[in-house]
Amino acid sequence: MEADQLRILLVEDDEDLAEVLVSLVKDMGYEIMRTTSSLAFRQFVDSSPSYFDLVIVDQKTPIPSGVDIAEDMVRIGPSMPVILYVDHADRALIERARIIGFCLVKKSTDPSNLLTCIRHYLQF
């Protein structure tokens, strides 16, 4: 599958970070849609659960939390990769990700770790 056919959903409420991530992902050749709220996220997913090839969720997303959204996505589409973008991951969160099946990527000043993870998951 070609990169321009692959679709990513970003759930991020921080405008500055979202702008950077959307630009970087577009530069990689992927289509990206962004939502700032869990309500809008649910509308996207409920209307077309298999439309997206990858979901990136900010850990700090308000109610429901980013972790809850990641869990929902794994439950809805177990074959769809889900990346939880985190500031910090304690042992409990790492274990929860392992058991449920989503990936944790730590935020940093250089988003290259996220881009590497995206490339890894979207290679067919």
C-alpha positions in Angstrom: 0.0 0.0 0.0 1.4 3.5 -0.9 1.9 6.0 1.9 -0.6 8.5 0.4 -3.3 5.9 0.8 -2.6 5.3 4.5 -4.7 7.3 7.0 -3.8 8.3 10.5 -6.0 9.7 13.2 -4.4 12.0 15.7 -6.2 12.7 19.0 -4.3 15.7 20.4 -5.7 18.8 22.2 -2.4 20.8 22.3 -2.6 23.1 19.3 1.2 23.7 19.0 2.1 20.0 19.3 -0.7 18.9 16.9 0.5 21.4 14.3 4.0 20.0 14.4 2.9 16.4 14.3 0.4 17.0 11.5 3.1 18.7 9.4 5.6 16.0 10.0 3.2 13.2 9.2 2.1 14.9 6.0 5.7 15.3 5.1 6.1 11.5 5.4 3.4 11.2 2.8 0.5 10.0 5.0 -3.0 11.4 5.2 -3.7 12.6 8.7 -6.9 13.8 10.4 -6.8 15.4 13.8 -9.4 15.7 16.5 -9.0 17.6 19.8 -11.6 15.8 21.8 -12.7 12.4 22.8 -16.2 13.1 21.6 -15.1 14.0 18.1 -12.8 10.9 18.2 -15.8 8.7 19.0 -17.7 10.2 16.1 -14.9 9.4 13.6 -14.5 5.9 14.9 -18.2 5.0 15.3 -19.0 6.2 11.7 -16.0 4.4 10.1 -14.1 2.1 12.4 -11.9 0.7 9.7 -11.2 4.0 7.9 -7.9 4.7 9.7 -4.7 2.6 9.4 -3.2 4.0 12.6 -4.3 6.0 15.6 -2.1 8.2 17.7 -3.5 9.4 21.1 -2.1 11.9 23.5 -2.0 10.4 27.0 -3.3 13.7 28.5 -6.5 13.7 26.4 -9.3 14.7 28.8 -12.3 12.4 29.6 -12.0 9.7 28.5 -8.3 9.6 29.0 -5.8 8.8 26.3 -5.3 5.4 27.8 -9.0 4.7 27.7 -9.2 5.8 24.1 -6.2 3.5 23.2 -8.0 0.6 24.9 -11.2 1.3 23.0 -9.4 1.4 19.7 -7.7 -2.0 20.4 -11.1 -3.4 21.3 -12.8 -1.9 18.2 -10.1 -2.8 15.7 -7.6 -5.3 17.2 -5.5 -5.3 14.0 -5.2 -1.5 13.9 -2.0 -0.1 15.5 -2.6 2.3 18.3 0.2 4.6 19.7 -0.3 6.3 23.0 2.0 9.4 23.0 3.1 9.8 26.6 5.1 12.2 28.8 5.9 9.5 31.3 5.2 5.8 31.5 5.2 4.1 34.9 5.3 0.3 35.3 1.5 0.1 35.6 1.0 1.9 32.2 3.7 -0.2 30.5 2.1 -3.4 31.8 -1.4 -2.2 30.7 -0.1 -1.4 27.2 1.5 -4.9 27.0 -1.6 -6.7 28.1 -4.1 -4.7 26.0 -1.9 -4.3 22.9 -1.1 -0.7 22.3 2.3 0.9 21.8 3.8 3.6 24.1 6.0 6.3 22.6 7.5 8.9 24.9 7.2 12.5 23.9 10.4 14.4 23.6 11.7 17.7 22.0 12.5 15.6 19.0 9.5 13.7 17.6 11.7 11.3 15.6 10.9 8.4 17.9 7.2 8.8 17.0 8.0 9.1 13.3 10.1 5.9 13.5 7.2 4.1 15.2 4.7 5.3 12.6 7.0 4.0 9.8 7.3 0.7 11.6 3.6 0.2 12.0 2.6 1.3 8.5 5.1 -0.9 6.6 3.1 -3.5 4.7 
